Amino acid sequence: MKHWVIDTNVVVSGLLVDRGYPAQLINAVADGEVKIVYDARIFSEYREVLNRSRLQITPTKIAHFLALLRSQELVLASHRLRAGPDLADLMFIEVALSTRQKTIVTGNLRDFPRSIRHGVRIISPTQAVAEL
């Protein structure tokens, strides 16, 4: 089983469009092939972003996803990073550093330049599905 950190943009895409690699990844989580690794900050971001009215994600889909997270891997990140192009993205790296596989799945590869990765592997949803 894969233990990956999944960027919010992948979750949003997977819930907005029933087809495509992000949706396949969310289905793989539901099927037990992938375990989402997250911390309280990532959970808060998921909840806040998914509830943005402009996205028009149904409350039922949001509730199902957030309930699914309860069966995933909640961690306490032991690393604190201080520099990067978008400080909000650093929490994903911090959490990934707490995992054995040290992998983030994101649709925005540019948000994670090599200079801030600290050895974390960054892959796209397409690459993630190919690995399954």
N, CA, C and O atoms as a Tinker XYZ file with bonds, in Angstrom:
   528  protein
     1  N      0.848000   -1.184000    0.000000    73     2
     2  CA     0.000000    0.000000    0.000000    64     1     3
     3  C      0.885000    1.236000    0.000000    63     2     4     5
     4  O      1.904000    1.292000    0.688000    81     3
     5  N      0.477000    2.219000   -0.780000    73     3     6
     6  CA     1.185000    3.496000   -0.843000    64     5     7
     7  C      0.716000    4.389000    0.301000    63     6     8     9
     8  O     -0.469000    4.412000    0.632000    81     7
     9  N      1.633000    5.110000    0.891000    73     7    10
    10  CA     1.335000    6.113000    1.916000    64     9    11
    11  C      1.840000    7.442000    1.374000    63    10    12    13
    12  O      3.029000    7.748000    1.455000    81    11
    13  N      0.925000    8.223000    0.823000    73    11    14
    14  CA     1.298000    9.457000    0.140000    64    13    15
    15  C      0.586000   10.658000    0.734000    63    14    16    17
    16  O     -0.537000   10.557000    1.228000    81    15
    17  N      1.259000   11.793000    0.677000    73    15    18
    18  CA     0.632000   13.073000    0.973000    64    17    19
    19  C     -0.012000   13.543000   -0.325000    63    18    20    21
    20  O      0.628000   13.527000   -1.377000    81    19
    21  N     -1.255000   13.953000   -0.260000    73    19    22
    22  CA    -1.974000   14.363000   -1.473000    64    21    23
    23  C     -2.317000   15.837000   -1.363000    63    22    24    25
    24  O     -3.026000   16.256000   -0.448000    81    23
    25  N     -1.814000   16.607000   -2.289000    73    23    26
    26  CA    -2.020000   18.051000   -2.313000    64    25    27
    27  C     -3.508000   18.351000   -2.501000    63    26    28    29
    28  O     -4.242000   17.591000   -3.133000    81    27
    29  N     -3.920000   19.458000   -1.944000    73    27    30
    30  CA    -5.327000   19.865000   -1.987000    64    29    31
    31  C     -5.856000   19.970000   -3.407000    63    30    32    33
    32  O     -7.013000   19.632000   -3.657000    81    31
    33  N     -5.028000   20.436000   -4.348000    73    31    34
    34  CA    -5.507000   20.587000   -5.724000    64    33    35
    35  C     -5.906000   19.253000   -6.333000    63    34    36    37
    36  O     -6.799000   19.208000   -7.179000    81    35
    37  N     -5.269000   18.177000   -5.925000    73    35    38
    38  CA    -5.610000   16.851000   -6.442000    64    37    39
    39  C     -6.946000   16.396000   -5.849000    63    38    40    41
    40  O     -7.780000   15.828000   -6.553000    81    39
    41  N     -7.141000   16.646000   -4.568000    73    39    42
    42  CA    -8.408000   16.290000   -3.924000    64    41    43
    43  C     -9.553000   17.056000   -4.577000    63    42    44    45
    44  O    -10.586000   16.473000   -4.908000    81    43
    45  N     -9.371000   18.357000   -4.761000    73    43    46
    46  CA   -10.418000   19.178000   -5.392000    64    45    47
    47  C    -10.738000   18.647000   -6.787000    63    46    48    49
    48  O    -11.905000   18.450000   -7.127000    81    47
    49  N     -9.715000   18.417000   -7.583000    73    47    50
    50  CA    -9.938000   17.908000   -8.946000    64    49    51
    51  C    -10.640000   16.560000   -8.925000    63    50    52    53
    52  O    -11.539000   16.306000   -9.728000    81    51
    53  N    -10.229000   15.698000   -8.006000    73    51    54
    54  CA   -10.825000   14.368000   -7.918000    64    53    55
    55  C    -12.290000   14.389000   -7.516000    63    54    56    57
    56  O    -13.057000   13.509000   -7.906000    81    55
    57  N    -12.680000   15.394000   -6.736000    73    55    58
    58  CA   -14.079000   15.493000   -6.316000    64    57    59
    59  C    -14.928000   16.273000   -7.310000    63    58    60    61
    60  O    -16.142000   16.084000   -7.375000    81    59
    61  N    -14.295000   17.143000   -8.080000    73    59    62
    62  CA   -15.045000   17.932000   -9.069000    64    61    63
    63  C    -15.369000   17.143000  -10.334000    63    62    64    65
    64  O    -16.454000   17.279000  -10.900000    81    63
    65  N    -14.422000   16.319000  -10.770000    73    63    66
    66  CA   -14.569000   15.593000  -12.034000    64    65    67
    67  C    -14.469000   14.101000  -11.739000    63    66    68    69
    68  O    -13.468000   13.635000  -11.196000    81    67
    69  N    -15.503000   13.359000  -12.097000    73    67    70
    70  CA   -15.558000   11.930000  -11.777000    64    69    71
    71  C    -14.594000   11.074000  -12.589000    63    70    72    73
    72  O    -14.372000    9.908000  -12.262000    81    71
    73  N    -14.036000   11.634000  -13.621000    73    71    74
    74  CA   -13.075000   10.901000  -14.459000    64    73    75
    75  C    -11.745000   11.608000  -14.408000    63    74    76    77
    76  O    -11.666000   12.786000  -14.060000    81    75
    77  N    -10.714000   10.894000  -14.752000    73    75    78
    78  CA    -9.386000   11.486000  -14.771000    64    77    79
    79  C     -8.527000   10.915000  -13.656000    63    78    80    81
    80  O     -9.003000   10.187000  -12.786000    81    79
    81  N     -7.259000   11.262000  -13.706000    73    79    82
    82  CA    -6.302000   10.706000  -12.762000    64    81    83
    83  C     -6.557000   11.120000  -11.313000    63    82    84    85
    84  O     -6.438000   10.275000  -10.425000    81    83
    85  N     -6.905000   12.383000  -11.029000    73    83    86
    86  CA    -7.209000   12.710000   -9.631000    64    85    87
    87  C     -8.379000   11.892000   -9.073000    63    86    88    89
    88  O     -8.324000   11.442000   -7.929000    81    87
    89  N     -9.427000   11.698000   -9.861000    73    87    90
    90  CA   -10.574000   10.887000   -9.410000    64    89    91
    91  C    -10.150000    9.435000   -9.208000    63    90    92    93
    92  O    -10.590000    8.786000   -8.259000    81    91
    93  N     -9.301000    8.925000  -10.090000    73    91    94
    94  CA    -8.811000    7.552000   -9.927000    64    93    95
    95  C     -8.004000    7.409000   -8.639000    63    94    96    97
    96  O     -8.053000    6.376000   -7.972000    81    95
    97  N     -7.270000    8.448000   -8.307000    73    95    98
    98  CA    -6.481000    8.421000   -7.082000    64    97    99
    99  C     -7.388000    8.437000   -5.848000    63    98   100   101
   100  O     -7.149000    7.692000   -4.897000    81    99
   101  N     -8.420000    9.275000   -5.855000    73    99   102
   102  CA    -9.377000    9.306000   -4.741000    64   101   103
   103  C    -10.071000    7.944000   -4.620000    63   102   104   105
   104  O    -10.291000    7.459000   -3.511000    81   103
   105  N    -10.410000    7.336000   -5.742000    73   103   106
   106  CA   -11.019000    5.998000   -5.717000    64   105   107
   107  C    -10.051000    4.968000   -5.140000    63   106   108   109
   108  O    -10.462000    4.061000   -4.415000    81   107
   109  N     -8.758000    5.109000   -5.465000    73   107   110
   110  CA    -7.749000    4.186000   -4.928000    64   109   111
   111  C     -7.638000    4.333000   -3.415000    63   110   112   113
   112  O     -7.385000    3.356000   -2.709000    81   111
   113  N     -7.825000    5.541000   -2.923000    73   111   114
   114  CA    -7.846000    5.758000   -1.469000    64   113   115
   115  C     -9.050000    5.036000   -0.874000    63   114   116   117
   116  O     -8.919000    4.314000    0.114000    81   115
   117  N    -10.217000    5.228000   -1.471000    73   115   118
   118  CA   -11.437000    4.588000   -0.983000    64   117   119
   119  C    -11.342000    3.060000   -1.037000    63   118   120   121
   120  O    -11.912000    2.363000   -0.198000    81   119
   121  N    -10.614000    2.552000   -2.033000    73   119   122
   122  CA   -10.457000    1.104000   -2.199000    64   121   123
   123  C     -9.328000    0.518000   -1.348000    63   122   124   125
   124  O     -9.120000   -0.695000   -1.355000    81   123
   125  N     -8.603000    1.358000   -0.620000    73   123   126
   126  CA    -7.538000    0.874000    0.249000    64   125   127
   127  C     -6.199000    0.651000   -0.416000    63   126   128   129
   128  O     -5.314000    0.044000    0.186000    81   127
   129  N     -6.021000    1.123000   -1.642000    73   127   130
   130  CA    -4.741000    0.971000   -2.327000    64   129   131
   131  C     -3.746000    2.059000   -1.931000    63   130   132   133
   132  O     -2.533000    1.867000   -2.017000    81   131
   133  N     -4.275000    3.206000   -1.496000    73   131   134
   134  CA    -3.466000    4.351000   -1.104000    64   133   135
   135  C     -3.965000    4.840000    0.238000    63   134   136   137
   136  O     -5.171000    4.902000    0.477000    81   135
   137  N     -3.046000    5.185000    1.104000    73   135   138
   138  CA    -3.374000    5.794000    2.384000    64   137   139
   139  C     -2.921000    7.252000    2.300000    63   138   140   141
   140  O     -1.754000    7.529000    2.024000    81   139
   141  N     -3.851000    8.184000    2.538000    73   139   142
   142  CA    -3.493000    9.605000    2.575000    64   141   143
   143  C     -2.837000    9.885000    3.919000    63   142   144   145
   144  O     -3.386000    9.559000    4.971000    81   143
   145  N     -1.665000   10.488000    3.872000    73   143   146
   146  CA    -0.979000   10.904000    5.087000    64   145   147
   147  C     -1.187000   12.412000    5.203000    63   146   148   149
   148  O     -0.951000   13.155000    4.251000    81   147
   149  N     -1.630000   12.856000    6.378000    73   147   150
   150  CA    -1.951000   14.270000    6.563000    64   149   151
   151  C     -1.757000   14.644000    8.026000    63   150   152   153
   152  O     -1.585000   13.782000    8.888000    81   151
   153  N     -1.788000   15.936000    8.284000    73   151   154
   154  CA    -1.788000   16.409000    9.662000    64   153   155
   155  C     -2.963000   17.365000    9.842000    63   154   156   157
   156  O     -3.745000   17.566000    8.913000    81   155
   157  N     -3.091000   17.945000   11.011000    73   155   158
   158  CA    -4.238000   18.811000   11.302000    64   157   159
   159  C     -4.289000   20.014000   10.368000    63   158   160   161
   160  O     -5.376000   20.466000   10.007000    81   159
   161  N     -3.127000   20.544000    9.969000    73   159   162
   162  CA    -3.111000   21.702000    9.070000    64   161   163
   163  C     -3.641000   21.336000    7.692000    63   162   164   165
   164  O     -4.396000   22.100000    7.091000    81   163
   165  N     -3.246000   20.170000    7.191000    73   163   166
   166  CA    -3.723000   19.725000    5.877000    64   165   167
   167  C     -5.217000   19.435000    5.948000    63   166   168   169
   168  O     -5.960000   19.794000    5.035000    81   167
   169  N     -5.662000   18.791000    7.020000    73   167   170
   170  CA    -7.096000   18.545000    7.190000    64   169   171
   171  C     -7.867000   19.867000    7.137000    63   170   172   173
   172  O     -8.886000   19.964000    6.453000    81   171
   173  N     -7.392000   20.867000    7.847000    73   171   174
   174  CA    -8.057000   22.184000    7.857000    64   173   175
   175  C     -8.095000   22.799000    6.472000    63   174   176   177
   176  O     -9.104000   23.377000    6.069000    81   175
   177  N     -6.985000   22.672000    5.738000    73   175   178
   178  CA    -6.970000   23.222000    4.385000    64   177   179
   179  C     -7.950000   22.470000    3.489000    63   178   180   181
   180  O     -8.701000   23.092000    2.738000    81   179
   181  N     -7.951000   21.141000    3.560000    73   179   182
   182  CA    -8.917000   20.369000    2.777000    64   181   183
   183  C    -10.337000   20.870000    3.063000    63   182   184   185
   184  O    -11.084000   21.194000    2.140000    81   183
   185  N    -10.695000   20.931000    4.331000    73   183   186
   186  CA   -12.054000   21.319000    4.717000    64   185   187
   187  C    -12.391000   22.724000    4.226000    63   186   188   189
   188  O    -13.468000   22.952000    3.674000    81   187
   189  N    -11.477000   23.656000    4.425000    73   187   190
   190  CA   -11.734000   25.047000    4.031000    64   189   191
   191  C    -11.876000   25.173000    2.518000    63   190   192   193
   192  O    -12.821000   25.801000    2.040000    81   191
   193  N    -10.966000   24.594000    1.768000    73   191   194
   194  CA   -10.994000   24.725000    0.304000    64   193   195
   195  C    -12.193000   23.997000   -0.282000    63   194   196   197
   196  O    -12.870000   24.540000   -1.155000    81   195
   197  N    -12.472000   22.782000    0.175000    73   195   198
   198  CA   -13.593000   22.023000   -0.379000    64   197   199
   199  C    -14.931000   22.720000   -0.151000    63   198   200   201
   200  O    -15.868000   22.539000   -0.929000    81   199
   201  N    -15.022000   23.509000    0.901000    73   199   202
   202  CA   -16.273000   24.212000    1.206000    64   201   203
   203  C    -16.400000   25.566000    0.507000    63   202   204   205
   204  O    -17.379000   26.276000    0.739000    81   203
   205  N    -15.461000   25.935000   -0.323000    73   203   206
   206  CA   -15.586000   27.197000   -1.054000    64   205   207
   207  C    -16.762000   27.096000   -2.022000    63   206   208   209
   208  O    -16.821000   26.189000   -2.852000    81   207
   209  N    -17.678000   28.020000   -1.906000    73   207   210
   210  CA   -18.911000   27.950000   -2.691000    64   209   211
   211  C    -18.645000   28.001000   -4.193000    63   210   212   213
   212  O    -19.381000   27.385000   -4.964000    81   211
   213  N    -17.631000   28.707000   -4.615000    73   211   214
   214  CA   -17.365000   28.812000   -6.052000    64   213   215
   215  C    -16.985000   27.470000   -6.687000    63   214   216   217
   216  O    -17.124000   27.296000   -7.898000    81   215
   217  N    -16.506000   26.522000   -5.874000    73   215   218
   218  CA   -16.153000   25.206000   -6.406000    64   217   219
   219  C    -17.392000   24.344000   -6.653000    63   218   220   221
   220  O    -17.375000   23.458000   -7.507000    81   219
   221  N    -18.444000   24.602000   -5.917000    73   219   222
   222  CA   -19.708000   23.878000   -6.052000    64   221   223
   223  C    -19.560000   22.363000   -5.889000    63   222   224   225
   224  O    -20.173000   21.579000   -6.614000    81   223
   225  N    -18.740000   21.979000   -4.931000    73   223   226
   226  CA   -18.654000   20.563000   -4.573000    64   225   227
   227  C    -19.801000   20.301000   -3.608000    63   226   228   229
   228  O    -19.998000   21.050000   -2.651000    81   227
   229  N    -20.548000   19.251000   -3.857000    73   227   230
   230  CA   -21.737000   18.999000   -3.036000    64   229   231
   231  C    -21.338000   18.699000   -1.590000    63   230   232   233
   232  O    -20.295000   18.095000   -1.340000    81   231
   233  N    -22.170000   19.124000   -0.650000    73   231   234
   234  CA   -21.903000   18.813000    0.760000    64   233   235
   235  C    -21.757000   17.315000    1.011000    63   234   236   237
   236  O    -20.995000   16.907000    1.887000    81   235
   237  N    -22.471000   16.502000    0.260000    73   235   238
   238  CA   -22.377000   15.050000    0.419000    64   237   239
   239  C    -20.989000   14.549000    0.040000    63   238   240   241
   240  O    -20.400000   13.742000    0.760000    81   239
   241  N    -20.466000   15.025000   -1.089000    73   239   242
   242  CA   -19.116000   14.621000   -1.504000    64   241   243
   243  C    -18.079000   15.064000   -0.480000    63   242   244   245
   244  O    -17.161000   14.312000   -0.152000    81   243
   245  N    -18.228000   16.278000    0.019000    73   243   246
   246  CA   -17.289000   16.788000    1.024000    64   245   247
   247  C    -17.343000   15.928000    2.274000    63   246   248   249
   248  O    -16.306000   15.529000    2.803000    81   247
   249  N    -18.552000   15.641000    2.747000    73   247   250
   250  CA   -18.714000   14.836000    3.956000    64   249   251
   251  C    -18.126000   13.440000    3.774000    63   250   252   253
   252  O    -17.479000   12.918000    4.682000    81   251
   253  N    -18.345000   12.833000    2.612000    73   251   254
   254  CA   -17.794000   11.494000    2.357000    64   253   255
   255  C    -16.276000   11.527000    2.359000    63   254   256   257
   256  O    -15.634000   10.642000    2.926000    81   255
   257  N    -15.695000   12.548000    1.725000    73   255   258
   258  CA   -14.238000   12.629000    1.689000    64   257   259
   259  C    -13.670000   12.838000    3.089000    63   258   260   261
   260  O    -12.723000   12.158000    3.483000    81   259
   261  N    -14.241000   13.772000    3.839000    73   259   262
   262  CA   -13.734000   14.043000    5.187000    64   261   263
   263  C    -13.918000   12.828000    6.100000    63   262   264   265
   264  O    -13.085000   12.582000    6.972000    81   263
   265  N    -14.989000   12.078000    5.911000    73   263   266
   266  CA   -15.173000   10.836000    6.672000    64   265   267
   267  C    -14.123000    9.801000    6.268000    63   266   268   269
   268  O    -13.605000    9.076000    7.117000    81   267
   269  N    -13.814000    9.734000    4.988000    73   267   270
   270  CA   -12.781000    8.821000    4.496000    64   269   271
   271  C    -11.437000    9.125000    5.146000    63   270   272   273
   272  O    -10.658000    8.213000    5.423000    81   271
   273  N    -11.165000   10.399000    5.390000    73   271   274
   274  CA    -9.889000   10.778000    6.016000    64   273   275
   275  C     -9.719000   10.145000    7.398000    63   274   276   277
   276  O     -8.591000    9.903000    7.827000    81   275
   277  N    -10.800000    9.879000    8.085000    73   275   278
   278  CA   -10.697000    9.283000    9.424000    64   277   279
   279  C    -10.013000    7.921000    9.401000    63   278   280   281
   280  O     -9.438000    7.497000   10.404000    81   279
   281  N    -10.074000    7.236000    8.264000    73   279   282
   282  CA    -9.434000    5.927000    8.149000    64   281   283
   283  C     -8.038000    6.022000    7.526000    63   282   284   285
   284  O     -7.422000    5.004000    7.213000    81   283
   285  N     -7.557000    7.228000    7.351000    73   283   286
   286  CA    -6.249000    7.435000    6.742000    64   285   287
   287  C     -5.191000    7.629000    7.827000    63   286   288   289
   288  O     -5.437000    7.287000    8.984000    81   287
   289  N     -4.030000    8.166000    7.485000    73   287   290
   290  CA    -2.918000    8.257000    8.446000    64   289   291
   291  C     -2.682000    9.698000    8.890000    63   290   292   293
   292  O     -2.096000   10.501000    8.164000    81   291
   293  N     -3.144000   10.001000   10.078000    73   291   294
   294  CA    -2.932000   11.306000   10.686000    64   293   295
   295  C     -1.590000   11.280000   11.406000    63   294   296   297
   296  O     -1.349000   10.406000   12.239000    81   295
   297  N     -0.713000   12.237000   11.089000    73   295   298
   298  CA     0.612000   12.283000   11.703000    64   297   299
   299  C      0.842000   13.640000   12.352000    63   298   300   301
   300  O      0.107000   14.599000   12.116000    81   299
   301  N      1.851000   13.693000   13.152000    73   299   302
   302  CA     2.333000   14.936000   13.713000    64   301   303
   303  C      3.688000   15.181000   13.069000    63   302   304   305
   304  O      4.656000   14.483000   13.370000    81   303
   305  N      3.760000   16.167000   12.189000    73   303   306
   306  CA     5.006000   16.445000   11.461000    64   305   307
   307  C      6.090000   16.882000   12.429000    63   306   308   309
   308  O      5.876000   17.763000   13.262000    81   307
   309  N      7.252000   16.261000   12.314000    73   307   310
   310  CA     8.347000   16.574000   13.229000    64   309   311
   311  C      9.309000   17.605000   12.653000    63   310   312   313
   312  O     10.173000   18.112000   13.368000    81   311
   313  N      9.171000   17.916000   11.381000    73   311   314
   314  CA    10.034000   18.906000   10.740000    64   313   315
   315  C      9.282000   20.221000   10.581000    63   314   316   317
   316  O      8.077000   20.227000   10.333000    81   315
   317  N      9.991000   21.322000   10.725000    73   315   318
   318  CA     9.423000   22.648000   10.475000    64   317   319
   319  C     10.347000   23.384000    9.514000    63   318   320   321
   320  O     11.499000   23.680000    9.831000    81   319
   321  N      9.821000   23.666000    8.355000    73   319   322
   322  CA    10.590000   24.367000    7.329000    64   321   323
   323  C     10.218000   25.840000    7.349000    63   322   324   325
   324  O      9.102000   26.201000    7.724000    81   323
   325  N     11.152000   26.686000    6.945000    73   323   326
   326  CA    10.917000   28.116000    7.067000    64   325   327
   327  C     11.009000   28.899000    5.763000    63   326   328   329
   328  O     10.721000   30.096000    5.747000    81   327
   329  N     11.399000   28.256000    4.682000    73   327   330
   330  CA    11.582000   29.022000    3.443000    64   329   331
   331  C     11.055000   28.250000    2.251000    63   330   332   333
   332  O     11.199000   27.031000    2.162000    81   331
   333  N     10.438000   28.990000    1.333000    73   331   334
   334  CA     9.931000   28.404000    0.106000    64   333   335
   335  C      9.090000   29.423000   -0.624000    63   334   336   337
   336  O      8.729000   30.452000   -0.051000    81   335
   337  N      8.766000   29.155000   -1.892000    73   335   338
   338  CA     8.000000   30.113000   -2.678000    64   337   339
   339  C      6.609000   30.377000   -2.111000    63   338   340   341
   340  O      6.111000   31.501000   -2.181000    81   339
   341  N      5.984000   29.349000   -1.551000    73   339   342
   342  CA     4.658000   29.501000   -0.940000    64   341   343
   343  C      4.710000   28.790000    0.401000    63   342   344   345
   344  O      4.725000   27.561000    0.461000    81   343
   345  N      4.736000   29.559000    1.466000    73   343   346
   346  CA     4.885000   28.976000    2.796000    64   345   347
   347  C      3.770000   27.983000    3.120000    63   346   348   349
   348  O      3.984000   27.051000    3.895000    81   347
   349  N      2.588000   28.166000    2.540000    73   347   350
   350  CA     1.469000   27.252000    2.787000    64   349   351
   351  C      1.758000   25.844000    2.244000    63   350   352   353
   352  O      1.208000   24.864000    2.745000    81   351
   353  N      2.609000   25.745000    1.233000    73   351   354
   354  CA     2.935000   24.432000    0.669000    64   353   355
   355  C      3.948000   23.672000    1.508000    63   354   356   357
   356  O      4.084000   22.458000    1.355000    81   355
   357  N      4.655000   24.355000    2.387000    73   355   358
   358  CA     5.689000   23.700000    3.186000    64   357   359
   359  C      5.114000   22.622000    4.098000    63   358   360   361
   360  O      5.799000   21.646000    4.404000    81   359
   361  N      3.860000   22.782000    4.539000    73   359   362
   362  CA     3.283000   21.770000    5.430000    64   361   363
   363  C      3.208000   20.409000    4.736000    63   362   364   365
   364  O      3.337000   19.375000    5.393000    81   363
   365  N      3.003000   20.397000    3.422000    73   363   366
   366  CA     2.951000   19.131000    2.698000    64   365   367
   367  C      4.317000   18.443000    2.716000    63   366   368   369
   368  O      4.400000   17.225000    2.867000    81   367
   369  N      5.374000   19.217000    2.563000    73   367   370
   370  CA     6.728000   18.657000    2.632000    64   369   371
   371  C      7.019000   18.175000    4.049000    63   370   372   373
   372  O      7.573000   17.092000    4.240000    81   371
   373  N      6.646000   18.980000    5.040000    73   371   374
   374  CA     6.874000   18.588000    6.433000    64   373   375
   375  C      6.197000   17.262000    6.756000    63   374   376   377
   376  O      6.788000   16.412000    7.422000    81   375
   377  N      4.975000   17.079000    6.294000    73   375   378
   378  CA     4.260000   15.826000    6.540000    64   377   379
   379  C      4.903000   14.686000    5.755000    63   378   380   381
   380  O      5.068000   13.589000    6.287000    81   379
   381  N      5.262000   14.928000    4.513000    73   379   382
   382  CA     5.903000   13.878000    3.700000    64   381   383
   383  C      7.208000   13.417000    4.338000    63   382   384   385
   384  O      7.550000   12.238000    4.255000    81   383
   385  N      7.934000   14.319000    4.965000    73   383   386
   386  CA     9.177000   13.942000    5.647000    64   385   387
   387  C      8.924000   13.008000    6.824000    63   386   388   389
   388  O      9.849000   12.353000    7.304000    81   387
   389  N      7.689000   12.941000    7.288000    73   387   390
   390  CA     7.319000   12.063000    8.398000    64   389   391
   391  C      6.925000   10.670000    7.931000    63   390   392   393
   392  O      6.575000    9.819000    8.748000    81   391
   393  N      6.978000   10.428000    6.627000    73   391   394
   394  CA     6.566000    9.131000    6.080000    64   393   395
   395  C      7.761000    8.370000    5.527000    63   394   396   397
   396  O      8.798000    8.956000    5.214000    81   395
   397  N      7.603000    7.071000    5.411000    73   395   398
   398  CA     8.666000    6.233000    4.846000    64   397   399
   399  C      8.833000    6.503000    3.348000    63   398   400   401
   400  O      9.960000    6.537000    2.853000    81   399
   401  N      7.737000    6.692000    2.627000    73   399   402
   402  CA     7.817000    6.852000    1.174000    64   401   403
   403  C      8.130000    8.277000    0.745000    63   402   404   405
   404  O      8.546000    8.496000   -0.392000    81   403
   405  N      7.940000    9.243000    1.623000    73   403   406
   406  CA     8.310000   10.640000    1.357000    64   405   407
   407  C      7.864000   11.102000   -0.040000    63   406   408   409
   408  O      8.673000   11.537000   -0.859000    81   407
   409  N      6.548000   10.993000   -0.282000    73   407   410
   410  CA     5.996000   11.315000   -1.600000    64   409   411
   411  C      4.795000   12.243000   -1.465000    63   410   412   413
   412  O      3.924000   12.050000   -0.616000    81   411
   413  N      4.775000   13.266000   -2.335000    73   411   414
   414  CA     3.628000   14.165000   -2.457000    64   413   415
   415  C      3.065000   14.012000   -3.857000    63   414   416   417
   416  O      3.813000   14.026000   -4.835000    81   415
   417  N      1.761000   13.866000   -3.958000    73   415   418
   418  CA     1.083000   13.850000   -5.246000    64   417   419
   419  C      0.447000   15.225000   -5.427000    63   418   420   421
   420  O     -0.362000   15.656000   -4.604000    81   419
   421  N      0.815000   15.907000   -6.502000    73   419   422
   422  CA     0.299000   17.250000   -6.744000    64   421   423
   423  C      0.093000   17.500000   -8.226000    63   422   424   425
   424  O      0.779000   16.930000   -9.075000    81   423
   425  N     -0.860000   18.358000   -8.513000    73   423   426
   426  CA    -1.074000   18.813000   -9.885000    64   425   427
   427  C     -0.249000   20.055000  -10.192000    63   426   428   429
   428  O     -0.210000   20.510000  -11.335000    81   427
   429  N      0.405000   20.599000   -9.185000    73   427   430
   430  CA     1.212000   21.816000   -9.356000    64   429   431
   431  C      2.665000   21.531000   -9.003000    63   430   432   433
   432  O      3.143000   21.936000   -7.944000    81   431
   433  N      3.352000   20.846000   -9.878000    73   431   434
   434  CA     4.739000   20.453000   -9.628000    64   433   435
   435  C      5.632000   21.669000   -9.373000    63   434   436   437
   436  O      6.601000   21.578000   -8.619000    81   435
   437  N      5.316000   22.791000   -9.990000    73   435   438
   438  CA     6.141000   23.996000   -9.814000    64   437   439
   439  C      6.079000   24.552000   -8.395000    63   438   440   441
   440  O      6.958000   25.315000   -7.994000    81   439
   441  N      5.061000   24.184000   -7.636000    73   439   442
   442  CA     4.965000   24.660000   -6.251000    64   441   443
   443  C      6.023000   24.033000   -5.349000    63   442   444   445
   444  O      6.229000   24.480000   -4.220000    81   443
   445  N      6.692000   22.995000   -5.849000    73   443   446
   446  CA     7.662000   22.268000   -5.042000    64   445   447
   447  C      9.011000   22.180000   -5.756000    63   446   448   449
   448  O      9.410000   21.100000   -6.193000    81   447
   449  N      9.716000   23.309000   -5.879000    73   447   450
   450  CA    11.025000   23.270000   -6.548000    64   449   451
   451  C     12.019000   22.417000   -5.753000    63   450   452   453
   452  O     11.873000   22.252000   -4.542000    81   451
   453  N     13.007000   21.890000   -6.427000    73   451   454
   454  CA    14.007000   21.022000   -5.787000    64   453   455
   455  C     14.623000   21.655000   -4.543000    63   454   456   457
   456  O     14.958000   20.957000   -3.585000    81   455
   457  N     14.769000   22.963000   -4.561000    73   455   458
   458  CA    15.440000   23.648000   -3.458000    64   457   459
   459  C     14.706000   23.533000   -2.119000    63   458   460   461
   460  O     15.303000   23.779000   -1.071000    81   459
   461  N     13.424000   23.164000   -2.139000    73   459   462
   462  CA    12.686000   23.063000   -0.876000    64   461   463
   463  C     12.238000   21.634000   -0.569000    63   462   464   465
   464  O     11.553000   21.417000    0.430000    81   463
   465  N     12.595000   20.677000   -1.378000    73   463   466
   466  CA    12.070000   19.313000   -1.235000    64   465   467
   467  C     12.671000   18.505000   -0.094000    63   466   468   469
   468  O     11.980000   17.659000    0.473000    81   467
   469  N     13.898000   18.726000    0.254000    73   467   470
   470  CA    14.553000   17.972000    1.330000    64   469   471
   471  C     14.453000   16.465000    1.104000    63   470   472   473
   472  O     14.270000   15.697000    2.048000    81   471
   473  N     14.576000   16.055000   -0.157000    73   471   474
   474  CA    14.529000   14.636000   -0.490000    64   473   475
   475  C     13.143000   14.072000   -0.721000    63   474   476   477
   476  O     13.004000   12.881000   -1.000000    81   475
   477  N     12.124000   14.888000   -0.614000    73   475   478
   478  CA    10.753000   14.427000   -0.856000    64   477   479
   479  C     10.534000   14.281000   -2.365000    63   478   480   481
   480  O     10.932000   15.141000   -3.152000    81   479
   481  N      9.906000   13.196000   -2.741000    73   479   482
   482  CA     9.590000   12.934000   -4.143000    64   481   483
   483  C      8.253000   13.591000   -4.468000    63   482   484   485
   484  O      7.279000   13.442000   -3.730000    81   483
   485  N      8.219000   14.319000   -5.579000    73   483   486
   486  CA     7.003000   15.003000   -6.024000    64   485   487
   487  C      6.551000   14.333000   -7.321000    63   486   488   489
   488  O      7.313000   14.250000   -8.285000    81   487
   489  N      5.288000   13.851000   -7.336000    73   487   490
   490  CA     4.769000   13.209000   -8.546000    64   489   491
   491  C      3.394000   13.777000   -8.888000    63   490   492   493
   492  O      2.686000   14.313000   -8.035000    81   491
   493  N      3.047000   13.643000  -10.148000    73   491   494
   494  CA     1.744000   14.095000  -10.629000    64   493   495
   495  C      0.703000   12.997000  -10.394000    63   494   496   497
   496  O      1.064000   11.848000  -10.139000    81   495
   497  N     -0.580000   13.342000  -10.477000    73   495   498
   498  CA    -1.615000   12.302000  -10.386000    64   497   499
   499  C     -1.444000   11.220000  -11.457000    63   498   500   501
   500  O     -1.696000   10.045000  -11.193000    81   499
   501  N     -1.022000   11.607000  -12.647000    73   499   502
   502  CA    -0.789000   10.647000  -13.719000    64   501   503
   503  C      0.273000    9.634000  -13.315000    63   502   504   505
   504  O      0.094000    8.431000  -13.500000    81   503
   505  N      1.392000   10.130000  -12.757000    73   503   506
   506  CA     2.457000    9.239000  -12.299000    64   505   507
   507  C      1.970000    8.360000  -11.148000    63   506   508   509
   508  O      2.303000    7.176000  -11.083000    81   507
   509  N      1.186000    8.935000  -10.245000    73   507   510
   510  CA     0.684000    8.179000   -9.099000    64   509   511
   511  C     -0.183000    7.009000   -9.555000    63   510   512   513
   512  O     -0.015000    5.886000   -9.079000    81   511
   513  N     -1.102000    7.269000  -10.469000    73   511   514
   514  CA    -1.981000    6.204000  -10.963000    64   513   515
   515  C     -1.162000    5.144000  -11.698000    63   514   516   517
   516  O     -1.450000    3.952000  -11.590000    81   515
   517  N     -0.154000    5.570000  -12.439000    73   515   518
   518  CA     0.709000    4.606000  -13.140000    64   517   519
   519  C      1.433000    3.678000  -12.149000    63   518   520   521
   520  O      1.691000    2.515000  -12.461000    81   519
   521  N      1.753000    4.188000  -10.980000    73   519   522
   522  CA     2.436000    3.384000   -9.965000    64   521   523
   523  C      1.511000    2.391000   -9.271000    63   522   524   525
   524  O      1.965000    1.436000   -8.641000    81   523
   525  N      0.214000    2.629000   -9.395000    73   523   526
   526  CA    -0.737000    1.711000   -8.751000    64   525   527
   527  C     -0.901000    0.492000   -9.624000    63   526   528
   528  O     -1.656000   -0.417000   -9.279000    81   527
